[in-house]
Amino acid sequence: MPQSLVPITLFVCIVFAIKIVVEARFRMKLLQAGDADEMLRSVARDEDQRRRHGALRWGIVMVLLACAFGVIEAAGWRDLTAGTLAVLIGAVGLGNLSYYFIARKFG
């Protein structure tokens, strides 16, 4: 199992590094452009809001996944069946829907 984690981790690291480089180049181009001060503030403000919304989404999804695992444990299900998978997928879906309604209400 650890042998298969190395390529996956390497791929994730490469994608993350490319993302960081592209964002840095974008910001550098913004700074080089004239009158970019207000635009840079706007981008930073939007990025901060996206980061907070991302944390909210993942928090809601993880809490509902934990509840789903608790239901699976309480029910005594030990094997991966369609029912256990449905509970887990339903929890993720419910978490995303909850995030959508919360973000829409407060956003």
N, C-alpha and C positions, 0 to 999 in steps of 0.2 A: 504493500500500500504506500509506503513513503516514496518509493520510486516513481509513482504516478503523480505525487504532489509536487515534485520538483519542476516538471515542465509546466504544470498549471500555474504555479507560483511565478515562474519566470515569465510566462505570458502576461499575467496580471501586472507584474512590475514593469514590463516593457510598455504596456498600454498606458499605465499611470504616468510613466516618464514622458511618453509622447504627449499626453494631455497637458502636463505641466509645461513642457517646452512650447506647445502651441499657444497656451494662455499667456506665457511670458512674452512671446513674440507679438501677440495681439496688443498687449499693454504697451510694449515698446513702440509699436507703430502709432498707437493713440497718443503717446507722449510726444512723438516726433511731429505729429500733425499740429497745425495751428489751432488755437482755441480748444484744446483738448481737456482743459482743467475741469470744466463742468461735466463733460461727457465721462471722464474718468471717475468723478464722484458718483455719477449716476450708475455706472457699471459696478462700482464697489458697493453701493447701496443695494442694488439688485442682487448681487452675489451674496451679500449678507442675508438678505431675505430668503434666497434659495437655500442657503445653508441651514437656516432655522427651520424652514419648511421640510427639508430633508430629514433633519433630526426629529421633527414631530412625526413625520410619516414612519420612519423606522422605529421610533419608540412605540407608536400605536401598533404596528404590525408585530413587533417582538412581544409585546404584552399579550396580544391575542394569540400568538403562537404558543406562548407559555401556558395560557389557559387551555388551548387545544391539547397540548401534551399532558396537562393535568387531567383533562377529561379522559384521554386515552389511558392514562395510568390508573385512574379511578375505575374505569370500566374493565380493567384487567386485560385489555387487548395486548397481546405479545407479538403477534405476527403482523407483517405489512399486508393489509388487505385493502380492498376498495373502500371499506368504511373508514379505516384509519387515515387513508390518503384523502378521502373526502373531508374529514374533519380538519386536517391540516390545510388543505387548499381553501376550504371555506373560511378558516381563520385568517388566512392571508388576504382573501378577497374582502372579508368584512373589515379588516384593518385598513385596506386601501380605500374602501368606501367611506369609512369613518373619517379618515384623513381628508378626503375630498369635501365632505360636508362641513367639517371643522374649519378647513382652510377657506372655504367659500363664505362661511359665516363671519369669520374674523378677518378675512383678506379683502 
